[in-house]
Amino acid sequence: MAVQEDNLDDVIASLIDLDTDEEEIPEEEQPAVSAGVDPVILTERAAKQIAKIKEKENLGEELYLRVAVEGGGCSGLSYKLGFDIRTDEDTVVTSQGFEIIINPKHLMYLNGIEIDYPTGLDARGFTFDNPNASESCGCGSSFAV
């Protein structure tokens, strides 16, 4: 996973333009990490589905739910959801009894996101309601800020 994390960090760095020679993005145009807002919110349906997956795959307690973003998708950034080993750099939040790990570099894109798992006729798997997204694609799996 270290190689993927490095690549992911490079993509995110290029998207948020961390080059110090460039003019800084004005604060009002930067996605904010809001104090008092839960960084990741799981609905009860999403938590039940995650628990089913973890049990079905017989995943151990050393694996946490990781929520992340990566470059790609029709709107610029895509959501990543999976099980991973916690690192010292990770931010840990709890929702619906699950400890969720997030790379701090991704928080500005995910802060306040609600993850659901609709079960109706038009269900399409996990859905992401991201208050930081300025636009989303039709499938709901990618976004732009």
Secondary structure, 3 states (H helix, E strand, C coil): CHHHHHHHHHHHHHHHCCCCCCCCCCHHHCCCCCCCCCCEEECHHHHHHHHHHHHHCCCCCCEEEEEEEEECCCCCEEEEEEEEECCCCCEEEEECCEEEEECHHHHHHHCCEEEECCCCCCCCCCEEECCCCCEECCCCCEEEC
